[in-house]
Amino acid sequence: MPPKNHKHQKRRRRPLINPTGPKTSTTHLKKKVRDLQRLLNNPSSSLPADVRLESERALSAFQSELSSVQSAAKERRIAKRYHMVRFFERQKATRKLRKVERELEKVGGKNGMAEAEKKVYEARLDLNYIMHYRPGEKYISLFKDAGVMREKREGIRREVERRMARGALGQSTMDFDDGGDQEEGGVELRSGGEGERLERRDKRGGRTEKKDRRGKKRDGSKNAPGEEKKLEELDDFFEF
């Protein structure tokens, strides 16, 4: 049997690892840091000044990237751990906001209007507390007795309130691991003053249904009979 001709066979190349790429692993970065530290701290190695300077710069860059990668990994772990708690609390806060906005439409008189507007503001603040909680920190439930953590919870709530006033809430931290701010099949608050909208996404077909602050659809038609009552019943179901 004649020998095989390997002349035209292509050699499989190993993939190049980009140390500054977004998918650099923690293990790879730790190895680079250890190797460079070993090289720089070795008393028997007499490195030229330019090589030592370049190695020190590379070490600093790898250490910085390692810190960023570890921080992002921690945020993803915590987001995953408290995902369901925040999901149900967001649903509850959204229903509460709808309820007080409906009440605002019905009140009359200066005193009643001021009280109703305060309730709407507090409900919106509660929702933003859940949606924009500090990334990388253990979540403190909004609807449970926080105990010794009550003071910290109020501090975070006030921080969110200041960011609301500056218009600097930024992207939601609810789905940090997915890089998005919209739960499939969930409801989110689109802030925009009087043009504020509550948006519901249909996960079956990807359709989006937008409603105004009174719960009416954009085309002017009202919600299906019993829908608002059902939402209020669900609100009681998800009591914490």
C-alpha positions as CSV (number, residue, x, y, z in Angstrom):
1,M,0.0,0.0,0.0
2,P,1.5,3.3,-1.1
3,P,2.3,5.8,1.7
4,K,-0.2,8.7,2.1
5,N,0.8,12.0,0.8
6,H,0.6,14.6,3.6
7,K,2.0,17.4,1.4
8,H,-1.3,19.2,0.9
9,Q,-2.8,18.5,4.3
10,K,-3.4,21.8,6.3
11,R,-1.9,22.0,9.7
12,R,-4.5,22.9,12.4
13,R,-3.5,26.1,14.1
14,R,-4.1,26.6,17.8
15,P,-6.4,29.5,18.5
16,L,-4.7,32.7,19.5
17,I,-5.5,34.0,23.0
18,N,-5.9,37.7,23.2
19,P,-5.0,38.7,26.8
20,T,-7.0,41.9,26.5
21,G,-10.1,40.4,24.9
22,P,-13.5,40.3,26.6
23,K,-13.5,36.5,26.9
24,T,-10.1,36.2,28.7
25,S,-10.4,33.6,31.4
26,T,-9.6,34.2,35.1
27,T,-7.2,31.2,35.0
28,H,-5.3,32.6,32.1
29,L,-4.9,36.0,33.7
30,K,-3.8,34.6,37.0
31,K,-1.2,32.5,35.2
32,K,0.1,35.6,33.4
33,V,0.3,37.6,36.6
34,R,2.2,34.8,38.5
35,D,4.7,34.4,35.6
36,L,5.4,38.1,35.4
37,Q,5.7,38.4,39.2
38,R,8.1,35.4,39.3
39,L,10.2,36.9,36.5
40,L,10.4,40.4,38.2
41,N,11.0,39.1,41.7
42,N,13.7,36.6,40.7
43,P,17.0,37.9,42.1
44,S,19.1,35.8,39.7
45,S,17.5,37.3,36.6
46,S,19.3,40.4,35.4
47,L,16.7,42.0,33.1
48,P,17.6,45.0,30.9
49,A,16.0,48.2,32.1
50,D,13.7,48.4,29.0
51,V,12.6,44.7,29.4
52,R,11.9,45.2,33.1
53,L,9.9,48.4,32.4
54,E,7.8,46.6,29.7
55,S,7.2,43.6,32.1
56,E,6.0,45.9,34.9
57,R,3.6,47.6,32.5
58,A,2.3,44.3,31.3
59,L,1.9,43.1,34.9
60,S,-0.1,46.2,35.8
61,A,-2.4,45.7,32.8
62,F,-3.0,42.0,33.6
63,Q,-3.7,42.8,37.3
64,S,-6.2,45.5,36.3
65,E,-8.0,43.2,33.8
66,L,-8.1,40.4,36.3
67,S,-9.7,42.6,38.9
68,S,-12.4,43.7,36.3
69,V,-13.1,40.1,35.3
70,Q,-13.4,38.9,38.9
71,S,-15.7,41.9,39.7
72,A,-18.0,41.1,36.7
73,A,-18.1,37.4,37.7
74,K,-19.1,38.3,41.2
75,E,-21.9,40.6,39.9
76,R,-23.2,37.8,37.7
77,R,-23.2,35.3,40.6
78,I,-25.1,37.7,42.9
79,A,-27.6,38.7,40.1
80,K,-28.4,35.0,39.5
81,R,-28.8,34.3,43.3
82,Y,-31.4,37.1,43.8
83,H,-33.0,36.9,40.4
84,M,-36.3,35.3,41.4
85,V,-36.7,37.5,44.5
86,R,-36.2,40.7,42.5
87,F,-38.5,39.4,39.7
88,F,-41.5,38.9,42.0
89,E,-40.8,42.1,43.9
90,R,-40.7,44.0,40.6
91,Q,-44.1,42.4,39.6
92,K,-45.5,43.5,42.9
93,A,-44.1,47.0,42.7
94,T,-45.4,47.4,39.1
95,R,-48.9,46.5,40.1
96,K,-48.7,48.9,43.1
97,L,-47.6,51.7,40.8
98,R,-50.5,51.0,38.4
99,K,-53.0,51.0,41.3
100,V,-51.9,54.4,42.7
101,E,-51.8,55.9,39.2
102,R,-55.4,54.9,38.8
103,E,-56.2,56.4,42.1
104,L,-54.5,59.6,41.0
105,E,-56.8,59.9,38.1
106,K,-59.9,59.8,40.3
107,V,-59.0,62.2,43.1
108,G,-60.2,65.7,43.3
109,G,-59.1,68.7,45.4
110,K,-55.6,70.1,46.1
111,N,-55.0,68.1,49.3
112,G,-56.1,64.8,47.7
113,M,-54.1,65.4,44.6
114,A,-50.9,66.1,46.6
115,E,-51.3,62.9,48.6
116,A,-52.0,60.8,45.5
117,E,-49.0,62.3,43.7
118,K,-46.8,61.4,46.7
119,K,-48.0,57.8,46.6
120,V,-47.2,57.6,42.9
121,Y,-43.7,59.0,43.5
122,E,-43.0,56.5,46.3
123,A,-44.3,53.6,44.2
124,R,-42.0,54.7,41.3
125,L,-39.1,54.9,43.8
126,D,-39.8,51.4,45.0
127,L,-39.8,50.1,41.5
128,N,-36.5,51.8,40.6
129,Y,-35.0,50.5,43.9
130,I,-35.6,47.0,42.6
131,M,-34.7,47.7,39.0
132,H,-31.5,49.7,39.7
133,Y,-30.2,48.1,42.9
134,R,-26.4,48.3,43.4
135,P,-24.7,45.6,41.3
136,G,-22.4,43.1,43.1
137,E,-24.1,43.6,46.5
138,K,-26.5,41.2,48.3
139,Y,-30.1,42.3,47.6
140,I,-32.1,43.6,50.6
141,S,-35.8,42.8,50.1
142,L,-38.0,45.8,49.8
143,F,-41.1,44.1,51.1
144,K,-39.6,42.1,54.0
145,D,-38.6,43.3,57.4
146,A,-34.9,44.1,56.9
147,G,-34.1,44.0,60.6
148,V,-30.6,45.3,61.2
149,M,-30.3,46.0,57.4
150,R,-33.1,48.5,57.4
151,E,-30.8,51.4,57.7
152,K,-28.7,50.2,54.8
153,R,-31.8,49.6,52.7
154,E,-33.0,53.1,53.3
155,G,-29.6,54.4,52.3
156,I,-29.7,52.6,49.0
157,R,-33.2,53.8,48.5
158,R,-32.2,57.4,49.0
159,E,-29.3,56.9,46.6
160,V,-31.7,55.7,43.9
161,E,-33.9,58.7,44.6
162,R,-30.9,61.1,44.1
163,R,-30.1,59.3,40.8
164,M,-33.8,59.6,39.8
165,A,-33.6,63.4,40.4
166,R,-30.5,63.7,38.2
167,G,-31.9,61.4,35.5
168,A,-28.9,59.1,36.0
169,L,-30.4,55.7,36.7
170,G,-28.8,54.1,33.7
171,Q,-29.3,50.5,32.6
172,S,-31.2,48.1,34.9
173,T,-29.1,45.8,37.0
174,M,-31.8,43.1,37.2
175,D,-30.5,40.9,34.4
176,F,-26.8,41.7,34.6
177,D,-25.9,38.2,33.5
178,D,-27.9,38.6,30.2
179,G,-26.9,42.2,29.7
180,G,-30.5,43.3,29.3
181,D,-33.0,45.2,31.3
182,Q,-36.2,43.4,30.2
183,E,-37.6,40.2,31.6
184,E,-39.3,38.0,29.1
185,G,-43.0,38.2,29.7
186,G,-42.5,40.9,32.3
187,V,-43.4,44.6,32.7
188,E,-41.0,47.5,32.7
189,L,-41.4,51.2,33.4
190,R,-40.4,53.5,30.6
191,S,-39.6,56.9,32.2
192,G,-40.5,60.0,30.3
193,G,-42.5,62.4,32.3
194,E,-46.1,62.7,31.2
195,G,-45.5,60.3,28.3
196,E,-44.6,57.5,30.8
197,R,-45.6,54.0,29.6
198,L,-45.9,50.6,31.2
199,E,-44.9,48.1,28.6
200,R,-45.8,44.4,28.6
201,R,-44.0,42.0,26.3
202,D,-45.7,38.8,25.1
203,K,-43.1,36.1,25.3
204,R,-44.9,33.8,23.0
205,G,-44.7,35.9,19.9
206,G,-42.4,38.8,20.9
207,R,-45.2,41.2,20.5
208,T,-45.3,44.4,22.6
209,E,-48.4,45.9,24.1
210,K,-48.1,49.5,25.4
211,K,-50.5,51.1,27.8
212,D,-50.9,54.6,29.2
213,R,-50.9,55.5,32.9
214,R,-54.7,54.8,33.2
215,G,-54.2,51.2,32.0
216,K,-55.7,51.8,28.6
217,K,-54.1,50.5,25.4
218,R,-52.5,53.0,23.0
219,D,-55.3,52.4,20.4
220,G,-57.8,53.8,22.9
221,S,-59.4,50.4,23.8
222,K,-59.8,49.4,27.4
223,N,-58.3,46.4,29.1
224,A,-60.3,43.1,29.1
225,P,-63.0,42.9,31.8
226,G,-61.7,41.6,35.0
227,E,-58.0,42.1,34.1
228,E,-57.4,44.9,36.7
229,K,-59.2,42.8,39.4
230,K,-57.0,39.9,38.6
231,L,-53.9,42.0,38.9
232,E,-55.0,43.2,42.4
233,E,-55.6,39.5,43.4
234,L,-52.1,38.6,42.2
235,D,-50.8,41.5,44.3
236,D,-52.2,39.9,47.4
237,F,-50.8,36.5,46.3
238,F,-47.2,37.8,46.2
239,E,-47.3,39.4,49.6
240,F,-43.9,39.0,51.4
